[in-house]
Amino acid sequence: NNNGSDNDFYSNLDIPLLEELLKAFSRNPDKIERIASLVNDVLKTEGGKELIPDHFLTIWKAFMEASEEEVSNEQKNN
């Protein structure tokens, strides 16, 4: 996995990526599903875990948990 301090992560943080993830989550959840599929496919490949920074995966996990919670809430309301 990628090494580096938390400061390296925050100094190199790609804010537009986070903004796009937030927009997709709130406006078009289908995009999140497509991104999830891509992330999962990459992680399954040899060396895939080296391609995706650990900090992204931490943020991604939070998105996925929120997405699952949203789906669960929608199912309860229907």
C-alpha positions as CSV (number, residue, x, y, z in Angstrom):
1,N,0.0,0.0,0.0
2,N,1.1,3.6,-0.5
3,N,3.2,5.0,2.2
4,G,3.3,8.6,3.4
5,S,2.2,10.8,6.2
6,D,-1.3,12.1,6.6
7,N,0.2,15.5,5.8
8,D,1.2,14.2,2.4
9,F,-2.3,13.0,1.8
10,Y,-3.9,16.4,2.7
11,S,-1.3,18.4,0.7
12,N,-2.0,16.2,-2.3
13,L,-5.7,15.8,-1.8
14,D,-7.7,16.0,-5.0
15,I,-10.6,18.2,-3.9
16,P,-12.4,18.0,-7.3
17,L,-12.5,14.2,-6.9
18,L,-14.2,14.5,-3.5
19,E,-16.6,17.2,-4.8
20,E,-17.5,14.9,-7.7
21,L,-18.1,12.0,-5.3
22,L,-20.3,14.1,-3.2
23,K,-22.3,15.3,-6.2
24,A,-22.7,11.8,-7.5
25,F,-23.8,10.5,-4.1
26,S,-26.4,13.2,-3.7
27,R,-27.6,13.6,-7.3
28,N,-27.0,10.4,-9.1
29,P,-26.4,7.4,-6.9
30,D,-26.1,5.1,-10.0
31,K,-22.7,6.8,-10.6
32,I,-21.5,5.6,-7.1
33,E,-22.5,2.1,-8.1
34,R,-20.4,2.3,-11.3
35,I,-17.5,3.7,-9.4
36,A,-17.8,1.0,-6.8
37,S,-17.7,-1.6,-9.5
38,L,-14.6,-0.1,-10.9
39,V,-12.9,0.2,-7.5
40,N,-13.7,-3.4,-6.7
41,D,-12.4,-4.6,-10.1
42,V,-9.1,-2.7,-9.6
43,L,-8.7,-4.1,-6.1
44,K,-9.2,-7.6,-7.4
45,T,-6.2,-7.3,-9.8
46,E,-2.7,-8.2,-9.0
47,G,-1.2,-4.9,-7.7
48,G,-4.6,-3.2,-7.6
49,K,-4.2,-2.3,-4.0
50,E,-1.0,-0.4,-4.9
51,L,-2.9,1.7,-7.4
52,I,-5.5,3.1,-5.1
53,P,-4.2,5.1,-2.1
54,D,-5.1,3.9,1.4
55,H,-6.6,7.3,2.2
56,F,-8.9,7.1,-0.8
57,L,-10.1,3.7,0.3
58,T,-10.8,5.1,3.8
59,I,-13.0,7.9,2.3
60,W,-14.5,5.4,-0.2
61,K,-15.5,3.1,2.6
62,A,-17.4,6.0,4.3
63,F,-19.2,6.7,1.0
64,M,-20.1,3.0,0.6
65,E,-21.4,2.8,4.2
66,A,-23.5,6.0,3.6
67,S,-24.8,4.6,0.3
68,E,-25.8,1.3,2.0
69,E,-27.5,3.3,4.8
70,E,-29.4,5.4,2.2
71,V,-30.6,2.3,0.4
72,S,-31.7,0.7,3.7
73,N,-33.6,3.9,4.6
74,E,-35.3,4.0,1.1
75,Q,-36.4,0.4,1.5
76,K,-37.9,1.1,4.9
77,N,-39.9,4.0,3.5
78,N,-41.3,2.0,0.6
